[in-house]
Amino acid sequence: MSNSPGKPPADYVVGYGRPPVHSRFRKGTSGNPHGRPPGRTAACLDKLMGAELLRPIQVREGERSFKLPMLAAVLRQTSLQALKGSLPAQRRFLDLAQAMAKRADAKVKGEPTEITLEMIVRESMKLDKDN
């Protein structure tokens, strides 16, 4: 690619992979001069995920309708699917129950057992990889 936007050679044909000389990137100039916009980080994603997991949604059970946090609704749906015989749902539900039992054992032993959003997401991703 040329360093200066001068006249191209007489036999130069503009086409795929051969942009006009005047519109090429200049040497030493970034193609993304302003960089990534602020606020687009992993911490931002964690914040959005936390808000989504705690967002109340309308749940209907028979004639009754009530609001639950998204996470509780997903756990409820997983348990209902497990009861209906879905093997992946049963596996996931039992894995979550096992993890909960481990935390309860740790609590009895006096170890810290605080459940964070990061732990829930990591556990969920680990379960998805296993299936």
N, CA, C and O atoms as CSV, one atom per row, in Angstrom:
chain,resi,resn,atom,element,x,y,z
A,1,MET,N,N,0.835,-1.174,0.000
A,1,MET,CA,C,0.000,0.000,0.000
A,1,MET,C,C,0.881,1.238,0.000
A,1,MET,O,O,1.955,1.262,0.600
A,2,SER,N,N,0.427,2.205,-0.649
A,2,SER,CA,C,1.198,3.432,-0.817
A,2,SER,C,C,1.168,4.278,0.449
A,2,SER,O,O,0.188,4.264,1.193
A,3,ASN,N,N,2.243,5.009,0.685
A,3,ASN,CA,C,2.321,5.863,1.863
A,3,ASN,C,C,1.650,7.205,1.652
A,3,ASN,O,O,1.181,7.812,2.615
A,4,SER,N,N,1.594,7.670,0.458
A,4,SER,CA,C,1.023,8.991,0.212
A,4,SER,C,C,-0.074,8.901,-0.832
A,4,SER,O,O,-0.004,8.098,-1.761
A,5,PRO,N,N,-1.091,9.739,-0.665
A,5,PRO,CA,C,-2.196,9.695,-1.602
A,5,PRO,C,C,-1.867,10.461,-2.886
A,5,PRO,O,O,-2.472,11.492,-3.180
A,6,GLY,N,N,-0.939,9.960,-3.612
A,6,GLY,CA,C,-0.562,10.600,-4.869
A,6,GLY,C,C,-1.311,9.965,-6.016
A,6,GLY,O,O,-2.332,9.308,-5.813
A,7,LYS,N,N,-0.816,10.156,-7.201
A,7,LYS,CA,C,-1.446,9.537,-8.361
A,7,LYS,C,C,-1.009,8.080,-8.446
A,7,LYS,O,O,0.175,7.779,-8.298
A,8,PRO,N,N,-1.950,7.177,-8.682
A,8,PRO,CA,C,-1.577,5.772,-8.824
A,8,PRO,C,C,-0.899,5.564,-10.178
A,8,PRO,O,O,-1.029,6.400,-11.072
A,9,PRO,N,N,-0.179,4.456,-10.330
A,9,PRO,CA,C,0.413,4.169,-11.633
A,9,PRO,C,C,-0.675,4.071,-12.696
A,9,PRO,O,O,-1.838,3.831,-12.373
A,10,ALA,N,N,-0.321,4.247,-13.904
A,10,ALA,CA,C,-1.293,4.270,-15.008
A,10,ALA,C,C,-2.015,2.935,-15.146
A,10,ALA,O,O,-3.170,2.906,-15.572
A,11,ASP,N,N,-1.362,1.833,-14.797
A,11,ASP,CA,C,-1.987,0.526,-14.977
A,11,ASP,C,C,-2.723,0.041,-13.712
A,11,ASP,O,O,-3.124,-1.122,-13.658
A,12,TYR,N,N,-2.911,0.901,-12.696
A,12,TYR,CA,C,-3.568,0.532,-11.445
A,12,TYR,C,C,-5.072,0.445,-11.650
A,12,TYR,O,O,-5.698,1.383,-12.143
A,13,VAL,N,N,-5.661,-0.718,-11.258
A,13,VAL,CA,C,-7.101,-0.929,-11.395
A,13,VAL,C,C,-7.702,-1.026,-10.001
A,13,VAL,O,O,-7.267,-1.848,-9.194
A,14,VAL,N,N,-8.694,-0.197,-9.713
A,14,VAL,CA,C,-9.387,-0.230,-8.430
A,14,VAL,C,C,-10.346,-1.406,-8.448
A,14,VAL,O,O,-11.055,-1.616,-9.433
A,15,GLY,N,N,-10.375,-2.179,-7.361
A,15,GLY,CA,C,-11.273,-3.334,-7.267
A,15,GLY,C,C,-11.128,-3.992,-5.918
A,15,GLY,O,O,-10.658,-3.372,-4.964
A,16,TYR,N,N,-11.533,-5.255,-5.834
A,16,TYR,CA,C,-11.486,-5.990,-4.577
A,16,TYR,C,C,-10.042,-6.087,-4.097
A,16,TYR,O,O,-9.174,-6.571,-4.825
A,17,GLY,N,N,-9.786,-5.632,-2.882
A,17,GLY,CA,C,-8.445,-5.663,-2.313
A,17,GLY,C,C,-7.522,-4.600,-2.879
A,17,GLY,O,O,-6.331,-4.591,-2.566
A,18,ARG,N,N,-8.036,-3.716,-3.692
A,18,ARG,CA,C,-7.227,-2.651,-4.292
A,18,ARG,C,C,-8.013,-1.341,-4.198
A,18,ARG,O,O,-8.602,-0.891,-5.181
A,19,PRO,N,N,-8.017,-0.725,-2.984
A,19,PRO,CA,C,-8.814,0.490,-2.796
A,19,PRO,C,C,-8.200,1.681,-3.517
A,19,PRO,O,O,-7.020,1.667,-3.865
A,20,PRO,N,N,-9.007,2.705,-3.739
A,20,PRO,CA,C,-8.456,3.922,-4.326
A,20,PRO,C,C,-7.360,4.474,-3.422
A,20,PRO,O,O,-7.447,4.355,-2.200
A,21,VAL,N,N,-6.362,5.059,-3.994
A,21,VAL,CA,C,-5.203,5.534,-3.251
A,21,VAL,C,C,-5.610,6.576,-2.220
A,21,VAL,O,O,-5.047,6.594,-1.125
A,22,HIS,N,N,-6.561,7.440,-2.528
A,22,HIS,CA,C,-6.926,8.529,-1.617
A,22,HIS,C,C,-7.641,8.040,-0.360
A,22,HIS,O,O,-7.713,8.776,0.624
A,23,SER,N,N,-8.181,6.792,-0.368
A,23,SER,CA,C,-8.947,6.337,0.795
A,23,SER,C,C,-8.223,5.276,1.612
A,23,SER,O,O,-8.831,4.677,2.498
A,24,ARG,N,N,-6.958,5.026,1.347
A,24,ARG,CA,C,-6.196,4.037,2.112
A,24,ARG,C,C,-5.777,4.603,3.464
A,24,ARG,O,O,-5.703,5.817,3.657
A,25,PHE,N,N,-5.503,3.677,4.406
A,25,PHE,CA,C,-4.964,4.120,5.684
A,25,PHE,C,C,-3.571,4.683,5.473
A,25,PHE,O,O,-2.787,4.148,4.689
A,26,ARG,N,N,-3.270,5.751,6.167
A,26,ARG,CA,C,-1.934,6.341,6.083
A,26,ARG,C,C,-0.996,5.591,7.016
A,26,ARG,O,O,-1.427,5.116,8.067
A,27,LYS,N,N,0.250,5.476,6.661
A,27,LYS,CA,C,1.224,4.792,7.488
A,27,LYS,C,C,1.361,5.532,8.824
A,27,LYS,O,O,1.497,6.755,8.859
A,28,GLY,N,N,1.323,4.762,9.929
A,28,GLY,CA,C,1.468,5.348,11.257
A,28,GLY,C,C,0.168,5.858,11.842
A,28,GLY,O,O,0.165,6.366,12.963
A,29,THR,N,N,-0.938,5.742,11.120
A,29,THR,CA,C,-2.240,6.189,11.602
A,29,THR,C,C,-3.091,4.963,11.924
A,29,THR,O,O,-3.188,4.044,11.111
A,30,SER,N,N,-3.699,4.948,13.089
A,30,SER,CA,C,-4.510,3.821,13.508
A,30,SER,C,C,-5.795,3.753,12.699
A,30,SER,O,O,-6.345,4.777,12.296
A,31,GLY,N,N,-6.261,2.544,12.469
A,31,GLY,CA,C,-7.555,2.349,11.826
A,31,GLY,C,C,-8.693,2.591,12.803
A,31,GLY,O,O,-9.845,2.733,12.393
A,32,ASN,N,N,-8.381,2.639,14.083
A,32,ASN,CA,C,-9.377,2.891,15.126
A,32,ASN,C,C,-8.828,4.002,16.020
A,32,ASN,O,O,-8.401,3.732,17.143
A,33,PRO,N,N,-8.834,5.250,15.539
A,33,PRO,CA,C,-8.142,6.326,16.237
A,33,PRO,C,C,-8.677,6.642,17.632
A,33,PRO,O,O,-7.910,7.091,18.484
A,34,HIS,N,N,-9.938,6.426,17.887
A,34,HIS,CA,C,-10.509,6.775,19.190
A,34,HIS,C,C,-10.526,5.592,20.156
A,34,HIS,O,O,-10.830,5.774,21.335
A,35,GLY,N,N,-10.209,4.394,19.689
A,35,GLY,CA,C,-10.168,3.218,20.553
A,35,GLY,C,C,-11.546,2.727,20.939
A,35,GLY,O,O,-12.560,3.176,20.404
A,36,ARG,N,N,-11.564,1.806,21.872
A,36,ARG,CA,C,-12.816,1.221,22.331
A,36,ARG,C,C,-13.616,2.263,23.100
A,36,ARG,O,O,-13.047,2.998,23.907
A,37,PRO,N,N,-14.927,2.343,22.870
A,37,PRO,CA,C,-15.737,3.287,23.639
A,37,PRO,C,C,-15.724,2.934,25.121
A,37,PRO,O,O,-15.653,1.754,25.465
A,38,PRO,N,N,-15.791,3.917,26.001
A,38,PRO,CA,C,-15.778,3.635,27.433
A,38,PRO,C,C,-17.026,2.865,27.852
A,38,PRO,O,O,-18.093,3.001,27.253
A,39,GLY,N,N,-16.867,2.063,28.886
A,39,GLY,CA,C,-18.017,1.348,29.427
A,39,GLY,C,C,-18.262,-0.005,28.806
A,39,GLY,O,O,-19.259,-0.648,29.135
A,40,ARG,N,N,-17.410,-0.460,27.935
A,40,ARG,CA,C,-17.608,-1.773,27.316
A,40,ARG,C,C,-16.551,-2.731,27.828
A,40,ARG,O,O,-15.629,-3.106,27.103
A,41,THR,N,N,-16.692,-3.118,29.074
A,41,THR,CA,C,-15.711,-3.984,29.707
A,41,THR,C,C,-16.414,-5.202,30.285
A,41,THR,O,O,-17.641,-5.293,30.270
A,42,ALA,N,N,-15.628,-6.129,30.791
A,42,ALA,CA,C,-16.185,-7.324,31.426
A,42,ALA,C,C,-16.993,-6.943,32.664
A,42,ALA,O,O,-17.996,-7.586,32.976
A,43,ALA,N,N,-16.556,-5.894,33.371
A,43,ALA,CA,C,-17.290,-5.458,34.556
A,43,ALA,C,C,-18.688,-4.976,34.174
A,43,ALA,O,O,-19.649,-5.176,34.916
A,44,CYS,N,N,-18.788,-4.348,33.022
A,44,CYS,CA,C,-20.087,-3.884,32.537
A,44,CYS,C,C,-20.990,-5.086,32.254
A,44,CYS,O,O,-22.180,-5.062,32.567
A,45,LEU,N,N,-20.419,-6.132,31.661
A,45,LEU,CA,C,-21.190,-7.339,31.376
A,45,LEU,C,C,-21.654,-7.998,32.671
A,45,LEU,O,O,-22.790,-8.464,32.755
A,46,ASP,N,N,-20.794,-8.041,33.672
A,46,ASP,CA,C,-21.175,-8.607,34.966
A,46,ASP,C,C,-22.343,-7.841,35.578
A,46,ASP,O,O,-23.268,-8.430,36.137
A,47,LYS,N,N,-22.279,-6.520,35.460
A,47,LYS,CA,C,-23.339,-5.673,36.004
A,47,LYS,C,C,-24.665,-5.937,35.276
A,47,LYS,O,O,-25.718,-6.040,35.907
A,48,LEU,N,N,-24.601,-6.043,33.951
A,48,LEU,CA,C,-25.809,-6.317,33.169
A,48,LEU,C,C,-26.372,-7.697,33.492
A,48,LEU,O,O,-27.585,-7.863,33.625
A,49,MET,N,N,-25.488,-8.687,33.619
A,49,MET,CA,C,-25.922,-10.052,33.924
A,49,MET,C,C,-26.577,-10.110,35.298
A,49,MET,O,O,-27.596,-10.775,35.477
A,50,GLY,N,N,-25.986,-9.407,36.273
A,50,GLY,CA,C,-26.559,-9.373,37.617
A,50,GLY,C,C,-27.942,-8.750,37.616
A,50,GLY,O,O,-28.858,-9.243,38.274
A,51,ALA,N,N,-28.086,-7.665,36.875
A,51,ALA,CA,C,-29.395,-7.005,36.794
A,51,ALA,C,C,-30.420,-7.918,36.131
A,51,ALA,O,O,-31.579,-7.959,36.543
A,52,GLU,N,N,-29.992,-8.650,35.104
A,52,GLU,CA,C,-30.912,-9.537,34.390
A,52,GLU,C,C,-31.318,-10.724,35.267
A,52,GLU,O,O,-32.480,-11.130,35.255
A,53,LEU,N,N,-30.382,-11.276,36.018
A,53,LEU,CA,C,-30.701,-12.415,36.886
A,53,LEU,C,C,-31.667,-12.032,38.000
A,53,LEU,O,O,-32.453,-12.864,38.452
A,54,LEU,N,N,-31.615,-10.784,38.443
A,54,LEU,CA,C,-32.482,-10.341,39.537
A,54,LEU,C,C,-33.743,-9.633,39.053
A,54,LEU,O,O,-34.582,-9.235,39.862
A,55,ARG,N,N,-33.880,-9.474,37.730
A,55,ARG,CA,C,-35.053,-8.790,37.173
A,55,ARG,C,C,-36.311,-9.619,37.440
A,55,ARG,O,O,-36.353,-10.806,37.114
A,56,PRO,N,N,-37.332,-9.001,38.029
A,56,PRO,CA,C,-38.562,-9.757,38.294
A,56,PRO,C,C,-39.341,-10.010,36.997
A,56,PRO,O,O,-39.496,-9.120,36.160
A,57,ILE,N,N,-39.822,-11.238,36.860
A,57,ILE,CA,C,-40.647,-11.579,35.697
A,57,ILE,C,C,-41.956,-12.179,36.190
A,57,ILE,O,O,-42.031,-12.717,37.295
A,58,GLN,N,N,-42.974,-12.080,35.363
A,58,GLN,CA,C,-44.296,-12.606,35.694
A,58,GLN,C,C,-44.308,-14.107,35.426
A,58,GLN,O,O,-43.959,-14.545,34.330
A,59,VAL,N,N,-44.706,-14.896,36.419
A,59,VAL,CA,C,-44.773,-16.348,36.300
A,59,VAL,C,C,-46.208,-16.771,36.550
A,59,VAL,O,O,-46.877,-16.266,37.452
A,60,ARG,N,N,-46.663,-17.700,35.743
A,60,ARG,CA,C,-48.035,-18.181,35.885
A,60,ARG,C,C,-47.999,-19.662,36.264
A,60,ARG,O,O,-47.334,-20.467,35.612
A,61,GLU,N,N,-48.716,-20.001,37.316
A,61,GLU,CA,C,-48.791,-21.378,37.789
A,61,GLU,C,C,-50.261,-21.708,37.976
A,61,GLU,O,O,-50.871,-21.319,38.972
A,62,GLY,N,N,-50.822,-22.417,37.025
A,62,GLY,CA,C,-52.261,-22.691,37.051
A,62,GLY,C,C,-53.017,-21.388,36.853
A,62,GLY,O,O,-52.805,-20.682,35.867
A,63,GLU,N,N,-53.893,-21.074,37.786
A,63,GLU,CA,C,-54.649,-19.813,37.727
A,63,GLU,C,C,-53.918,-18.674,38.426
A,63,GLU,O,O,-54.270,-17.507,38.257
A,64,ARG,N,N,-52.904,-19.014,39.206
A,64,ARG,CA,C,-52.177,-18.026,39.994
A,64,ARG,C,C,-51.067,-17.388,39.177
A,64,ARG,O,O,-50.394,-18.069,38.403
A,65,SER,N,N,-50.869,-16.089,39.343
A,65,SER,CA,C,-49.815,-15.363,38.653
A,65,SER,C,C,-49.048,-14.527,39.677
A,65,SER,O,O,-49.653,-13.840,40.500
A,66,PHE,N,N,-47.723,-14.585,39.625
A,66,PHE,CA,C,-46.912,-13.839,40.581
A,66,PHE,C,C,-45.567,-13.500,39.956
A,66,PHE,O,O,-45.236,-13.977,38.871
A,67,LYS,N,N,-44.797,-12.672,40.651
A,67,LYS,CA,C,-43.488,-12.253,40.152
A,67,LYS,C,C,-42.382,-12.975,40.900
A,67,LYS,O,O,-42.450,-13.173,42.113
A,68,LEU,N,N,-41.348,-13.368,40.133
A,68,LEU,CA,C,-40.157,-14.005,40.691
A,68,LEU,C,C,-38.928,-13.399,40.028
A,68,LEU,O,O,-39.011,-12.932,38.891
A,69,PRO,N,N,-37.788,-13.397,40.717
A,69,PRO,CA,C,-36.555,-12.997,40.031
A,69,PRO,C,C,-36.249,-14.011,38.916
A,69,PRO,O,O,-36.606,-15.184,39.023
A,70,MET,N,N,-35.595,-13.555,37.863
A,70,MET,CA,C,-35.300,-14.403,36.716
A,70,MET,C,C,-34.576,-15.684,37.138
A,70,MET,O,O,-34.911,-16.767,36.659
A,71,LEU,N,N,-33.598,-15.572,38.020
A,71,LEU,CA,C,-32.832,-16.738,38.461
A,71,LEU,C,C,-33.734,-17.766,39.136
A,71,LEU,O,O,-33.608,-18.963,38.877
A,72,ALA,N,N,-34.640,-17.314,39.996
A,72,ALA,CA,C,-35.557,-18.229,40.677
A,72,ALA,C,C,-36.485,-18.898,39.669
A,72,ALA,O,O,-36.792,-20.083,39.800
A,73,ALA,N,N,-36.931,-18.152,38.669
A,73,ALA,CA,C,-37.813,-18.722,37.649
A,73,ALA,C,C,-37.079,-19.785,36.824
A,73,ALA,O,O,-37.659,-20.815,36.478
A,74,VAL,N,N,-35.811,-19.535,36.512
A,74,VAL,CA,C,-35.033,-20.512,35.748
A,74,VAL,C,C,-34.819,-21.778,36.585
A,74,VAL,O,O,-34.939,-22.890,36.071
A,75,LEU,N,N,-34.506,-21.611,37.860
A,75,LEU,CA,C,-34.340,-22.777,38.734
A,75,LEU,C,C,-35.652,-23.559,38.862
A,75,LEU,O,O,-35.651,-24.790,38.858
A,76,ARG,N,N,-36.747,-22.848,38.972
A,76,ARG,CA,C,-38.062,-23.505,39.066
A,76,ARG,C,C,-38.353,-24.287,37.784
A,76,ARG,O,O,-38.810,-25.429,37.837
A,77,GLN,N,N,-38.086,-23.667,36.636
A,77,GLN,CA,C,-38.338,-24.323,35.355
A,77,GLN,C,C,-37.447,-25.562,35.191
A,77,GLN,O,O,-37.892,-26.594,34.689
A,78,THR,N,N,-36.183,-25.445,35.620
A,78,THR,CA,C,-35.271,-26.587,35.544
A,78,THR,C,C,-35.775,-27.737,36.403
A,78,THR,O,O,-35.734,-28.896,35.988
A,79,SER,N,N,-36.251,-27.414,37.603
A,79,SER,CA,C,-36.752,-28.471,38.480
A,79,SER,C,C,-38.020,-29.103,37.906
A,79,SER,O,O,-38.204,-30.314,38.024
A,80,LEU,N,N,-38.891,-28.316,37.294
A,80,LEU,CA,C,-40.106,-28.869,36.682
A,80,LEU,C,C,-39.763,-29.765,35.491
A,80,LEU,O,O,-40.374,-30.817,35.306
A,81,GLN,N,N,-38.787,-29.346,34.688
A,81,GLN,CA,C,-38.372,-30.183,33.557
A,81,GLN,C,C,-37.735,-31.482,34.054
A,81,GLN,O,O,-37.921,-32.541,33.456
A,82,ALA,N,N,-36.988,-31.392,35.145
A,82,ALA,CA,C,-36.373,-32.583,35.724
A,82,ALA,C,C,-37.446,-33.564,36.187
A,82,ALA,O,O,-37.310,-34.773,35.998
A,83,LEU,N,N,-38.517,-33.042,36.796
A,83,LEU,CA,C,-39.618,-33.898,37.242
A,83,LEU,C,C,-40.329,-34.564,36.075
A,83,LEU,O,O,-40.842,-35.675,36.208
A,84,LYS,N,N,-40.360,-33.885,34.928
A,84,LYS,CA,C,-41.025,-34.444,33.747
A,84,LYS,C,C,-40.164,-35.489,33.039
A,84,LYS,O,O,-40.629,-36.153,32.113
A,85,GLY,N,N,-38.898,-35.637,33.476
A,85,GLY,CA,C,-38.074,-36.695,32.909
A,85,GLY,C,C,-36.954,-36.240,31.996
A,85,GLY,O,O,-36.301,-37.080,31.377
A,86,SER,N,N,-36.706,-34.939,31.885
A,86,SER,CA,C,-35.622,-34.447,31.043
A,86,SER,C,C,-34.282,-34.781,31.700
A,86,SER,O,O,-33.972,-34.275,32.779
A,87,LEU,N,N,-33.493,-35.630,31.049
A,87,LEU,CA,C,-32.216,-36.047,31.636
A,87,LEU,C,C,-31.231,-34.894,31.814
A,87,LEU,O,O,-30.604,-34.809,32.870
A,88,PRO,N,N,-31.061,-33.990,30.822
A,88,PRO,CA,C,-30.146,-32.860,31.048
A,88,PRO,C,C,-30.596,-31.980,32.225
A,88,PRO,O,O,-29.767,-31.499,32.998
A,89,ALA,N,N,-31.911,-31.776,32.352
A,89,ALA,CA,C,-32.425,-30.966,33.463
A,89,ALA,C,C,-32.192,-31.681,34.791
A,89,ALA,O,O,-31.845,-31.046,35.787
A,90,GLN,N,N,-32.382,-33.002,34.807
A,90,GLN,CA,C,-32.137,-33.758,36.034
A,90,GLN,C,C,-30.671,-33.673,36.430
A,90,GLN,O,O,-30.353,-33.486,37.605
A,91,ARG,N,N,-29.774,-33.810,35.455
A,91,ARG,CA,C,-28.340,-33.748,35.726
A,91,ARG,C,C,-27.962,-32.374,36.285
A,91,ARG,O,O,-27.245,-32.271,37.280
A,92,ARG,N,N,-28.458,-31.325,35.629
A,92,ARG,CA,C,-28.139,-29.975,36.081
A,92,ARG,C,C,-28.702,-29.717,37.473
A,92,ARG,O,O,-28.026,-29.129,38.318
A,93,PHE,N,N,-29.924,-30.148,37.714
A,93,PHE,CA,C,-30.560,-29.922,39.010
A,93,PHE,C,C,-29.804,-30.652,40.121
A,93,PHE,O,O,-29.590,-30.096,41.199
A,94,LEU,N,N,-29.399,-31.899,39.856
A,94,LEU,CA,C,-28.649,-32.657,40.853
A,94,LEU,C,C,-27.266,-32.058,41.081
A,94,LEU,O,O,-26.775,-32.053,42.209
A,95,ASP,N,N,-26.630,-31.551,40.020
A,95,ASP,CA,C,-25.328,-30.887,40.171
A,95,ASP,C,C,-25.448,-29.639,41.038
A,95,ASP,O,O,-24.595,-29.377,41.886
A,96,LEU,N,N,-26.513,-28.874,40.818
A,96,LEU,CA,C,-26.726,-27.673,41.631
A,96,LEU,C,C,-27.014,-28.043,43.082
A,96,LEU,O,O,-26.559,-27.364,44.003
A,97,ALA,N,N,-27.775,-29.124,43.286
A,97,ALA,CA,C,-28.069,-29.574,44.648
A,97,ALA,C,C,-26.788,-30.030,45.346
A,97,ALA,O,O,-26.594,-29.773,46.535
A,98,GLN,N,N,-25.907,-30.717,44.588
A,98,GLN,CA,C,-24.632,-31.151,45.143
A,98,GLN,C,C,-23.770,-29.963,45.540
A,98,GLN,O,O,-23.157,-29.961,46.607
A,99,ALA,N,N,-23.723,-28.947,44.672
A,99,ALA,CA,C,-22.943,-27.744,44.970
A,99,ALA,C,C,-23.487,-27.055,46.218
A,99,ALA,O,O,-22.726,-26.543,47.040
A,100,MET,N,N,-24.807,-27.049,46.350
A,100,MET,CA,C,-25.430,-26.440,47.521
A,100,MET,C,C,-25.077,-27.223,48.784
A,100,MET,O,O,-24.838,-26.627,49.834
A,101,ALA,N,N,-25.044,-28.552,48.691
A,101,ALA,CA,C,-24.681,-29.390,49.833
A,101,ALA,C,C,-23.230,-29.136,50.241
A,101,ALA,O,O,-22.914,-29.101,51.430
A,102,LYS,N,N,-22.355,-28.962,49.260
A,102,LYS,CA,C,-20.949,-28.667,49.566
A,102,LYS,C,C,-20.823,-27.339,50.308
A,102,LYS,O,O,-20.045,-27.219,51.255
A,103,ARG,N,N,-21.597,-26.339,49.868
A,103,ARG,CA,C,-21.559,-25.043,50.556
A,103,ARG,C,C,-22.097,-25.164,51.973
A,103,ARG,O,O,-21.592,-24.515,52.889
A,104,ALA,N,N,-23.131,-26.000,52.158
A,104,ALA,CA,C,-23.685,-26.207,53.496
A,104,ALA,C,C,-22.657,-26.893,54.395
A,104,ALA,O,O,-22.529,-26.551,55.570
A,105,ASP,N,N,-21.920,-27.867,53.835
A,105,ASP,CA,C,-20.855,-28.531,54.604
A,105,ASP,C,C,-19.775,-27.536,54.981
A,105,ASP,O,O,-19.274,-27.555,56.106
A,106,ALA,N,N,-19.412,-26.665,54.048
A,106,ALA,CA,C,-18.379,-25.665,54.316
A,106,ALA,C,C,-18.842,-24.705,55.405
A,106,ALA,O,O,-18.043,-24.252,56.225
A,107,LYS,N,N,-20.138,-24.397,55.406
A,107,LYS,CA,C,-20.673,-23.481,56.421
A,107,LYS,C,C,-20.579,-24.103,57.812
A,107,LYS,O,O,-20.274,-23.421,58.791
A,108,VAL,N,N,-20.846,-25.405,57.883
A,108,VAL,CA,C,-20.753,-26.111,59.158
A,108,VAL,C,C,-19.307,-26.102,59.652
A,108,VAL,O,O,-19.061,-25.985,60.852
A,109,LYS,N,N,-18.358,-26.226,58.738
A,109,LYS,CA,C,-16.936,-26.240,59.094
A,109,LYS,C,C,-16.397,-24.837,59.371
A,109,LYS,O,O,-15.253,-24.688,59.802
A,110,GLY,N,N,-17.204,-23.817,59.129
A,110,GLY,CA,C,-16.785,-22.449,59.405
A,110,GLY,C,C,-16.061,-21.761,58.254
A,110,GLY,O,O,-15.498,-20.682,58.436
A,111,GLU,N,N,-16.071,-22.372,57.071
A,111,GLU,CA,C,-15.448,-21.753,55.904
A,111,GLU,C,C,-16.405,-20.729,55.311
A,111,GLU,O,O,-17.617,-20.849,55.491
A,112,PRO,N,N,-15.884,-19.710,54.598
A,112,PRO,CA,C,-16.773,-18.726,53.976
A,112,PRO,C,C,-17.605,-19.383,52.873
A,112,PRO,O,O,-17.083,-20.145,52.058
A,113,THR,N,N,-18.913,-19.075,52.859
A,113,THR,CA,C,-19.811,-19.711,51.891
A,113,THR,C,C,-20.622,-18.705,51.088
A,113,THR,O,O,-21.639,-19.066,50.494
A,114,GLU,N,N,-20.201,-17.485,51.061
A,114,GLU,CA,C,-20.969,-16.465,50.351
A,114,GLU,C,C,-21.089,-16.827,48.868
A,114,GLU,O,O,-20.092,-17.122,48.209
A,115,ILE,N,N,-22.293,-16.801,48.364
A,115,ILE,CA,C,-22.531,-17.113,46.960
A,115,ILE,C,C,-22.553,-15.797,46.197
A,115,ILE,O,O,-23.347,-14.906,46.499
A,116,THR,N,N,-21.683,-15.683,45.215
A,116,THR,CA,C,-21.636,-14.466,44.415
A,116,THR,C,C,-22.185,-14.746,43.030
A,116,THR,O,O,-22.295,-15.898,42.610
A,117,LEU,N,N,-22.519,-13.705,42.345
A,117,LEU,CA,C,-23.015,-13.823,40.980
A,117,LEU,C,C,-21.967,-14.484,40.095
A,117,LEU,O,O,-22.297,-15.287,39.221
A,118,GLU,N,N,-20.709,-14.144,40.325
A,118,GLU,CA,C,-19.620,-14.741,39.539
A,118,GLU,C,C,-19.591,-16.256,39.715
A,118,GLU,O,O,-19.373,-16.989,38.751
A,119,MET,N,N,-19.812,-16.729,40.950
A,119,MET,CA,C,-19.823,-18.169,41.211
A,119,MET,C,C,-20.969,-18.849,40.468
A,119,MET,O,O,-20.788,-19.934,39.914
A,120,ILE,N,N,-22.134,-18.231,40.451
A,120,ILE,CA,C,-23.292,-18.810,39.775
A,120,ILE,C,C,-23.037,-18.916,38.284
A,120,ILE,O,O,-23.297,-19.956,37.679
A,121,VAL,N,N,-22.528,-17.840,37.684
A,121,VAL,CA,C,-22.270,-17.841,36.246
A,121,VAL,C,C,-21.190,-18.862,35.909
A,121,VAL,O,O,-21.331,-19.609,34.941
A,122,ARG,N,N,-20.110,-18.908,36.697
A,122,ARG,CA,C,-19.016,-19.856,36.451
A,122,ARG,C,C,-19.531,-21.293,36.559
A,122,ARG,O,O,-19.192,-22.136,35.729
A,123,GLU,N,N,-20.339,-21.573,37.566
A,123,GLU,CA,C,-20.888,-22.907,37.774
A,123,GLU,C,C,-21.790,-23.280,36.597
A,123,GLU,O,O,-21.742,-24.413,36.117
A,124,SER,N,N,-22.606,-22.343,36.132
A,124,SER,CA,C,-23.494,-22.590,35.016
A,124,SER,C,C,-22.711,-22.877,33.745
A,124,SER,O,O,-23.054,-23.788,32.992
A,125,MET,N,N,-21.647,-22.092,33.504
A,125,MET,CA,C,-20.828,-22.301,32.308
A,125,MET,C,C,-20.124,-23.644,32.375
A,125,MET,O,O,-19.989,-24.322,31.357
A,126,LYS,N,N,-19.673,-24.038,33.563
A,126,LYS,CA,C,-18.999,-25.324,33.733
A,126,LYS,C,C,-19.983,-26.467,33.446
A,126,LYS,O,O,-19.621,-27.460,32.817
A,127,LEU,N,N,-21.223,-26.317,33.912
A,127,LEU,CA,C,-22.229,-27.345,33.665
A,127,LEU,C,C,-22.559,-27.432,32.186
A,127,LEU,O,O,-22.777,-28.530,31.672
A,128,ASP,N,N,-22.603,-26.292,31.478
A,128,ASP,CA,C,-22.884,-26.294,30.047
A,128,ASP,C,C,-21.789,-27.015,29.278
A,128,ASP,O,O,-22.082,-27.732,28.321
A,129,LYS,N,N,-20.528,-26.839,29.680
A,129,LYS,CA,C,-19.412,-27.495,28.999
A,129,LYS,C,C,-19.472,-29.001,29.195
A,129,LYS,O,O,-19.117,-29.755,28.289
A,130,ASP,N,N,-19.916,-29.452,30.368
A,130,ASP,CA,C,-19.981,-30.867,30.670
A,130,ASP,C,C,-21.056,-31.584,29.857
A,130,ASP,O,O,-20.915,-32.766,29.543
A,131,ASN,N,N,-22.131,-30.869,29.517
A,131,ASN,CA,C,-23.255,-31.500,28.798
A,131,ASN,C,C,-23.046,-31.528,27.336
A,131,ASN,O,O,-23.899,-32.024,26.600
